[in-house]
C-alpha cells in the first residue's frame, strides 16, 4: 500500500479505503513552521503531544523547528530517533522515576521543569544540576483560554522567587515558565501573563535568563474565529522589552495546535444515512476526540463520490461515529451536498492537532492508515 499520493483525489482513485485515512500535507507543515519560526520573537519549541506522528515531526524539523517540548522519555526518544540534532526539553513537572536521568545520559537533555518545591530534590538526584536548566512553572490563567491549564500545574506567583532561589541553590540555572491556557483567543492574554512574570522577576534578587511563555496559540476553525498569529506575536513583542531578564536572555514558546492543526486531514467514509444523520467510520473515540472539550465544534469538510468531488445543494447533517456509545456524536452540524449517501467520503481539514495522538481503539474501531499528500498545489479543506 502506497503512503505517498499526489492528492486526495489520486488516493481515492487508487483505492477506496474502508477505514479512515489520515493525510499529512508536508508542504503545509513547512509553511506553518517557517511562519512561526520567522515571526515569533524568541525560540520555538514544538509541543510533541499535539501530534507525535513521525511525518509531522520530520516536516516541522525540515522547516526549521529544532527544539521540541516533550512530556515524557518516550517523546524524547521518538524525536531524537527522527532528528538526532534536535534539542529536547523535558517540560513536564511530573515524570516517571529515572526518566530524567536517562533523558540526560542518553540524549543530552538539559532543560527540565518543576512547579513545587517538593519536585526539586527528586529531579536533582537524577541529573547533573551543574549542566542543567530547571524551569519553575507559574500558575496563570486568562478568561480567553478555552481550557485553564493552571488547575493542575503551576505555583502561585508569590511562591516563584523562592522556588527560583531553591533551583539556584541546588546548582542548576533557574528559569521561569507559565502556560496561559489552551486555545487562547485574545493576544492580551499573553500581555497579561508576561506582566505577571515581570512582577516575579522584579522580586527575584538575581537575574533570570530564560522565560517560557508556553503554548495556547490558536487556529481558526469554522465558527471559531480568532485573530491571526501575527497579532499574538505583536503583543508579545510589544511587552518583551519590559522584562527584567538577565544577559543573553531569551523567551520561548511551546506551540502545539498552531503548528500541527493545518497540515492534516481525515478521510472518513459514510457507513449509514438516516435522513439528516450520517454515521461515519471515525468519530469521537477516534481522530475527533478533542471535540469533547470547550472550543471549536467542527472542521472544514468536502465530500467525494468515488474519486470525484461530490457537489450539489448543501444540507445540514449531524454526524456520528461508528461505536455503540451514544455519546459518539460530533457536536457541530456540517454542511454537505444533500445527495451524500453510503459509500461516499468526507475529507475533514485542519485536523492535525490532538487527533492522531489521542485516538483510541474503543469497540475495535481503529485505523493507522497515514499517508503523505505531496503535490504542493493540493491543500486540505479550509
C-alpha positions as CSV (number, residue, x, y, z in Angstrom):
1,X,0.0,0.0,0.0
2,X,1.4,3.4,-1.0
3,X,2.0,6.0,1.6
4,X,2.5,8.8,-0.9
5,X,-0.1,10.4,-3.2
6,X,-0.2,13.5,-5.3
7,X,-3.6,14.4,-3.9
8,X,-6.6,13.0,-2.1
9,X,-8.3,12.5,-5.5
10,X,-5.3,10.4,-6.5
11,X,-5.6,8.4,-3.3
12,X,-9.3,7.7,-3.8
13,X,-8.6,6.9,-7.5
14,X,-6.0,4.3,-6.4
15,X,-8.1,2.7,-3.7
16,X,-11.5,3.1,-1.9
17,X,-10.5,2.7,1.8
18,X,-12.8,1.0,4.2
19,X,-11.1,2.5,7.2
20,X,-10.3,6.2,7.9
21,X,-7.2,7.6,6.2
22,X,-5.1,10.4,7.8
23,X,-3.5,12.7,5.2
24,X,-0.3,14.6,6.0
25,X,0.5,17.6,3.8
26,X,4.2,18.2,4.4
27,X,4.3,21.5,2.5
28,X,1.5,22.9,4.7
29,X,3.5,22.0,7.8
30,X,6.6,23.5,6.2
31,X,4.8,26.8,5.7
32,X,3.3,26.8,9.3
33,X,6.7,26.0,10.8
34,X,8.6,28.7,8.8
35,X,6.0,31.3,9.6
36,X,6.2,30.7,13.4
37,X,10.0,30.4,13.5
38,X,10.5,33.6,11.4
39,X,7.9,35.8,13.3
40,X,7.8,34.7,16.9
41,X,10.3,36.9,18.9
42,X,12.1,34.0,20.5
43,X,12.8,30.3,20.5
44,X,10.1,27.9,19.2
45,X,9.6,24.5,20.9
46,X,7.1,22.3,19.1
47,X,4.8,20.6,21.7
48,X,5.0,17.0,20.6
49,X,1.8,16.0,22.4
50,X,-0.3,17.9,19.8
51,X,0.7,15.4,17.0
52,X,3.5,13.0,17.5
53,X,3.4,11.3,14.1
54,X,6.9,11.0,12.5
55,X,5.7,12.6,9.3
56,X,4.7,15.7,11.3
57,X,7.8,15.9,13.4
58,X,10.0,15.5,10.4
59,X,8.2,18.1,8.3
60,X,8.4,20.7,11.1
61,X,12.0,20.0,11.7
62,X,12.8,20.4,8.0
63,X,11.0,23.8,8.2
64,X,13.4,25.0,10.9
65,X,11.8,23.8,14.1
66,X,14.9,22.5,16.0
67,X,13.5,22.5,19.6
68,X,10.8,20.2,21.0
69,X,8.7,20.4,24.1
70,X,8.5,16.8,25.3
71,X,6.3,15.5,28.2
72,X,7.9,12.0,28.5
73,X,11.0,10.0,27.8
74,X,9.1,8.3,25.0
75,X,8.5,11.6,23.2
76,X,12.2,12.5,23.6
77,X,13.2,9.1,22.3
78,X,10.9,9.5,19.3
79,X,12.2,13.0,18.4
80,X,15.8,12.0,18.7
81,X,15.3,8.9,16.5
82,X,13.9,11.2,13.7
83,X,16.0,14.3,14.3
84,X,19.3,13.5,16.0
85,X,20.4,17.1,16.1
86,X,17.2,18.4,17.7
87,X,17.1,19.8,21.2
88,X,14.5,18.1,23.5
89,X,13.2,19.9,26.6
90,X,11.6,17.7,29.3
91,X,8.9,20.2,30.3
92,X,6.6,18.1,32.4
93,X,6.6,18.7,36.2
94,X,5.7,15.1,36.7
95,X,8.0,12.3,35.5
96,X,8.4,8.6,35.8
97,X,11.2,7.9,38.2
98,X,14.5,7.5,36.4
99,X,13.4,9.1,33.1
100,X,15.1,12.4,33.8
101,X,18.4,10.6,34.4
102,X,18.0,8.6,31.2
103,X,17.0,11.6,29.2
104,X,20.2,13.4,30.2
105,X,22.6,10.5,29.9
106,X,21.3,9.1,26.6
107,X,20.0,12.2,24.8
108,X,21.8,15.1,26.4
109,X,18.6,16.7,27.7
110,X,19.5,19.8,29.8
111,X,16.1,21.5,30.4
112,X,13.6,20.3,33.0
113,X,10.6,21.7,34.9
114,X,9.1,21.7,38.4
115,X,6.2,23.6,39.8
116,X,6.6,22.9,43.5
117,X,9.5,22.9,46.0
118,X,8.9,19.2,46.6
119,X,9.7,18.4,43.0
120,X,13.2,19.7,43.1
121,X,15.1,17.1,45.2
122,X,13.9,14.0,43.2
123,X,14.9,15.8,40.0
124,X,18.4,16.9,41.1
125,X,19.0,13.4,42.4
126,X,18.8,12.1,38.8
127,X,20.5,14.8,36.8
128,X,23.7,16.8,36.8
129,X,22.4,20.1,38.1
130,X,25.5,22.0,37.2
131,X,24.8,21.5,33.4
132,X,21.0,21.8,33.6
133,X,18.3,24.5,33.4
134,X,15.3,23.9,35.6
135,X,12.2,26.0,34.9
136,X,9.8,26.9,37.7
137,X,6.2,26.9,36.3
138,X,4.0,29.7,37.5
139,X,0.2,29.3,37.6
140,X,-1.5,31.8,35.2
141,X,-5.0,31.8,33.7
142,X,-7.0,34.1,31.5
143,X,-10.7,34.2,30.5
144,X,-9.9,34.0,26.8
145,X,-8.4,30.5,27.1
146,X,-10.7,27.6,26.2
147,X,-9.1,25.4,28.9
148,X,-7.4,26.7,32.1
149,X,-4.2,24.7,32.5
150,X,-3.3,26.2,35.9
151,X,-5.7,24.0,37.7
152,X,-3.2,21.1,37.5
153,X,0.2,22.6,37.2
154,X,1.8,25.8,38.4
155,X,2.7,27.5,41.6
156,X,1.2,30.9,42.7
157,X,3.3,33.9,41.5
158,X,4.1,34.7,45.2
159,X,5.9,31.4,45.5
160,X,8.1,31.8,42.4
161,X,11.0,33.8,43.8
162,X,11.5,31.2,46.5
163,X,11.4,28.3,44.1
164,X,13.8,30.0,41.7
165,X,16.2,30.6,44.6
166,X,15.9,26.9,45.6
167,X,16.8,25.9,42.0
168,X,19.8,28.2,42.0
169,X,21.0,26.8,45.4
170,X,20.7,23.3,44.0
171,X,23.3,24.2,41.4
172,X,21.1,24.5,38.3
173,X,20.3,27.5,36.2
174,X,16.8,28.8,37.3
175,X,14.3,29.8,34.6
176,X,10.7,30.9,34.7
177,X,7.7,29.4,32.8
178,X,4.0,29.6,32.5
179,X,1.2,28.4,30.3
180,X,-1.8,30.7,29.9
181,X,-4.2,28.0,28.7
182,X,-5.3,26.1,25.6
183,X,-7.0,27.8,22.6
184,X,-6.3,31.4,23.7
185,X,-8.5,33.7,21.7
186,X,-7.1,37.1,22.8
187,X,-3.5,38.3,22.3
188,X,-3.9,40.3,25.5
189,X,-3.7,37.0,27.5
190,X,0.0,36.9,26.8
191,X,0.4,40.6,27.7
192,X,-1.3,39.9,31.0
193,X,0.7,36.8,31.8
194,X,4.0,38.4,30.8
195,X,3.1,41.2,33.1
196,X,2.8,38.8,36.0
197,X,6.1,37.2,35.0
198,X,7.7,40.7,35.1
199,X,6.5,41.2,38.6
200,X,8.0,37.9,39.7
201,X,11.3,38.7,38.0
202,X,11.4,42.1,39.7
203,X,11.0,40.4,43.1
204,X,13.7,37.8,42.4
205,X,17.1,39.0,43.7
206,X,19.2,37.6,40.9
207,X,18.9,37.7,37.1
208,X,16.9,35.1,35.2
209,X,17.9,34.5,31.6
210,X,15.0,32.4,30.2
211,X,11.2,32.8,30.1
212,X,9.0,30.1,28.6
213,X,5.5,31.5,27.8
214,X,4.0,28.1,27.0
215,X,1.5,27.3,24.2
216,X,-2.1,28.1,23.6
217,X,-1.6,29.8,20.2
218,X,-4.9,29.2,18.4
219,X,-6.0,28.3,14.9
220,X,-9.2,29.2,13.1
221,X,-12.0,26.6,12.5
222,X,-15.5,27.0,11.0
223,X,-17.5,29.1,13.5
224,X,-14.4,29.6,15.7
225,X,-12.7,32.8,14.5
226,X,-9.6,34.0,16.3
227,X,-7.1,36.7,15.5
228,X,-4.2,35.8,13.2
229,X,-1.0,34.6,14.9
230,X,0.8,37.8,13.9
231,X,-1.3,39.7,16.3
232,X,-0.2,37.4,19.1
233,X,3.4,37.9,18.1
234,X,3.0,41.7,18.0
235,X,1.5,41.7,21.5
236,X,4.4,39.6,22.9
237,X,7.0,41.7,21.0
238,X,5.4,44.9,22.4
239,X,5.9,43.9,26.1
240,X,9.1,41.8,25.8
241,X,11.4,44.8,26.3
242,X,9.8,45.4,29.7
243,X,11.0,42.1,31.1
244,X,14.0,42.5,33.5
245,X,15.8,39.4,32.1
246,X,19.5,38.8,32.5
247,X,22.3,38.8,29.9
248,X,21.8,36.6,26.8
249,X,18.1,36.5,27.6
250,X,15.6,34.6,25.5
251,X,11.9,34.0,25.6
252,X,10.5,30.6,24.4
253,X,7.1,29.3,23.3
254,X,5.6,25.8,23.1
255,X,3.1,25.9,20.2
256,X,1.3,22.7,19.5
257,X,-2.0,23.4,17.7
258,X,-0.7,26.4,15.9
259,X,1.9,24.2,14.2
260,X,0.1,20.9,13.9
261,X,-3.5,21.8,13.1
262,X,-3.4,23.0,9.5
263,X,-1.4,20.2,7.8
264,X,-3.5,17.1,8.3
265,X,-6.9,15.9,7.1
266,X,-9.1,12.9,7.8
267,X,-10.9,11.0,5.1
268,X,-13.9,9.2,6.6
269,X,-16.4,7.0,4.9
270,X,-20.2,7.2,5.3
271,X,-21.5,3.8,6.7
272,X,-25.1,4.7,7.1
273,X,-27.6,7.5,6.4
274,X,-30.8,8.2,8.3
275,X,-32.3,11.3,6.8
276,X,-30.1,14.1,8.1
277,X,-27.9,11.8,10.2
278,X,-24.7,10.4,8.8
279,X,-22.8,7.6,10.5
280,X,-19.0,7.5,9.8
281,X,-16.2,5.1,10.3
282,X,-14.4,7.6,12.6
283,X,-15.7,9.6,15.4
284,X,-15.4,10.9,19.0
285,X,-13.3,7.9,20.1
286,X,-11.1,8.3,17.1
287,X,-9.5,11.3,15.5
288,X,-12.4,13.6,16.5
289,X,-11.9,13.1,20.3
290,X,-10.8,16.6,21.1
291,X,-14.3,17.9,20.1
292,X,-15.4,16.8,23.6
293,X,-13.7,19.9,25.0
294,X,-14.6,23.6,25.0
295,X,-13.6,25.3,21.8
296,X,-14.4,24.7,18.2
297,X,-17.1,22.2,17.3
298,X,-16.5,21.2,13.7
299,X,-13.8,21.0,11.0
300,X,-13.9,22.3,7.4
301,X,-15.2,19.5,5.1
302,X,-15.6,18.4,1.5
303,X,-17.3,15.3,0.0
304,X,-16.3,12.8,-2.6
305,X,-18.2,10.1,-4.6
306,X,-15.6,7.5,-5.7
307,X,-12.7,9.8,-6.5
308,X,-14.7,12.7,-7.8
309,X,-15.7,15.7,-5.7
310,X,-19.4,15.5,-4.8
311,X,-21.3,18.7,-5.4
312,X,-24.9,19.7,-5.1
313,X,-27.3,21.7,-2.9
314,X,-25.9,21.9,0.6
315,X,-27.8,20.4,3.5
316,X,-27.0,20.4,7.3
317,X,-26.1,17.0,8.7
318,X,-25.5,15.6,12.2
319,X,-22.5,13.3,12.2
320,X,-22.0,10.1,14.3
321,X,-19.1,7.8,14.9
322,X,-19.2,4.0,14.5
323,X,-19.1,2.9,18.1
324,X,-22.0,1.6,20.2
325,X,-21.7,4.6,22.6
326,X,-24.5,7.2,22.2
327,X,-22.0,9.9,23.1
328,X,-20.2,9.2,19.9
329,X,-21.7,12.2,18.1
330,X,-19.8,15.1,16.7
331,X,-21.1,18.3,18.4
332,X,-21.5,20.6,15.4
333,X,-23.6,20.0,12.3
334,X,-21.8,20.1,8.9
335,X,-23.0,21.4,5.6
336,X,-22.6,18.8,2.9
337,X,-24.1,18.0,-0.5
338,X,-27.7,16.9,0.1
339,X,-27.2,13.8,-2.0
340,X,-24.4,12.3,0.1
341,X,-25.0,8.6,0.8
342,X,-23.5,5.3,2.0
343,X,-20.1,4.7,0.5
344,X,-19.2,8.4,-0.1
345,X,-16.2,10.0,1.6
346,X,-15.8,13.2,3.6
347,X,-12.4,14.8,4.0
348,X,-12.1,17.0,7.1
349,X,-9.4,19.6,7.2
350,X,-7.4,21.3,9.9
351,X,-7.3,18.0,11.9
352,X,-3.6,17.8,12.8
353,X,-4.0,18.9,16.4
354,X,-4.9,16.4,19.1
355,X,-6.3,13.8,16.7
356,X,-3.7,11.0,16.0
357,X,-2.1,11.5,19.4
358,X,-5.3,10.8,21.3
359,X,-7.5,8.3,19.3
360,X,-8.4,5.0,20.9
361,X,-9.4,1.5,19.7
362,X,-12.7,1.6,21.6
363,X,-15.1,-1.1,20.3
364,X,-12.3,-2.3,18.0
365,X,-12.6,0.7,15.6
366,X,-9.1,2.0,14.8
367,X,-7.1,2.9,11.8
368,X,-3.4,3.6,11.5
369,X,-3.5,4.4,7.7
370,X,-1.4,7.6,7.5
371,X,-0.3,8.9,4.1
372,X,1.5,11.9,2.6
373,X,0.0,14.2,0.1
374,X,2.9,15.5,-1.8
375,X,1.8,17.9,-4.5
376,X,2.2,21.5,-3.3
377,X,-0.9,22.7,-5.1
378,X,-3.0,20.1,-3.1
379,X,-4.4,21.6,0.1
380,X,-6.7,20.2,2.8
381,X,-10.2,21.7,3.3
382,X,-10.0,25.0,5.0
